Amino acid sequence: MMMKESLLIAVDFDGTIVEDAYPKVGTPKIFAFETLKRLEQDGHRLILWTYRSGKHLAQAVEFCKENGIVFYAVNNSYPEEVFEGKISRKINADYFIDDRNIGGFIGWGEIYQLLTNEMPKVELKKKKGLFSFLKK
């Protein structure tokens, strides 16, 4: 399913972008930031949609920024939205990427393939092992 139009994509943080270590920031999931960067490059708007708030939310936003992702909005449908408690907290997005989907988290490689119709580019590094002299 190749996406051509600009999409709003809501992405969870703990257990989705990073391994779940709440309230700490976990280690990045494989291909998470590469996929998010590609989606941004393709013109899609990313929304961070997370349970985090206050300093824990600020840590998540900063961690993503340090890894090259600045979100279009955070816990809102659009940057200027103000939550007044009068409307539903469900945000407007075309897709939601979350580890709590029915069936669980499918992985960033699969998400990349679904949204770009391409295989992720992976560089495999050869490691020298105990028997590496046999391969010469």
N, C-alpha and C positions, 0 to 999 in steps of 0.2 A: 504494500500500500504506500505508494510514493506521495508524499505531501508536497503540494506546490504552493497553496495559499499559506499566509501567515497564521499560525495557530497560537492560542493561549494554552500553555502547558503548565499545570500545577504540579510541583514536585515536593514530596516529603523529604525531610532531612535524616532523622535517626532511623537506621535500618534500611534506608533507600540510597541516599548519597553517601552516607558513611555507615560503618558497622554500628549497631546500637550500643552505646555506652553512656546513655543519658544518666546524669546531667553533664558528663564529660563529652567532648567531641571525639567520636570514634575514628578509626582509620578509614580512608576513602575506599569505597567499593570499586572493584576492578571495572574500568571503562566509564565510571560515573562522570568524571570531569571532562573526559574526551568527548563523550556523547553530548553532554550539556553544551560544550563549546561548539560542537558541530550544529546542534539545533539552533543556537544563537546565530551562528554564521549563515544558516539557511533562512534567517529572518523571523524565526519564531520568538515569541515573548515568553520568558520563563517567570513563573511565580513560585516563590518559596512558600509552601503551605505546610506548616508544622505546628505541633503542640507547644513548642518552645515559646517563652515570653521573657521579657526583661533581659537580664544579663546573659542568660543562656541563649536567647534568641540572638542577641548582639554577637555572641561568640560564634554561632553558626553562620551568620551573615558575613562576619569578618573572615572566617575560615574559607568560605566559598570565594570571597573576593581575593584572598591570598592564592587561591587555586584558579584564578582567572574567570570567575563567574560573578557578575553583578546582576541581580534579579530586577526584572521590570517592576515587580511589586513584591511585598513581603506580608503574608497573612491578609492580603486584600485582593480584590479583583483588579484594581488599578491603583497607581501610586497615590492619588489624591483622596481615595476613599477613607472616610472617617466612620468608625463603628460607633453607633449611638445606642445600640441595643434595641432598636425599633424594627430592624429587619433581620432576616435569617443570616447566619454566618456562612452559609454555603456560598462559595465564591463562583464566579463565572469563569469557566475554563473549558476548552475543547477536550483535553485529556488530563487525567490525573495519574501520576506515577507514584506508587506507594507500596511499601512492603506488606501492607495489610489488605491488599486486593484479594478477592476470592481466588484461591489457588496459590497465593503467595507471590513473592517478587520473582519475576521471570528472568531478571538479570539485565545489565546494561548492554551487553552484546546483542541480546534479542531485541531490546528496545531500539537500539541503533538500527538494526536491520529492518524492523517494522516501520520506523519513521523515515528512513532514508533510502530503503530498498538497496542497501549496499552492505557488504561484509566489512567489519572493522579492520583497519590496517594495524596489524600486530607485528612488532619486531621481536623475534625470538633471539635471545642472546645465548650463545653457546658457553657453557660452563666447563671448565677443566675439572675433570674428576680423577679419581684414583687410577683409572685405566685409560686416560686420554692419550697416552703414548701409543696405544694400539691403533689409533685412528690415523696415524701419520702415514 
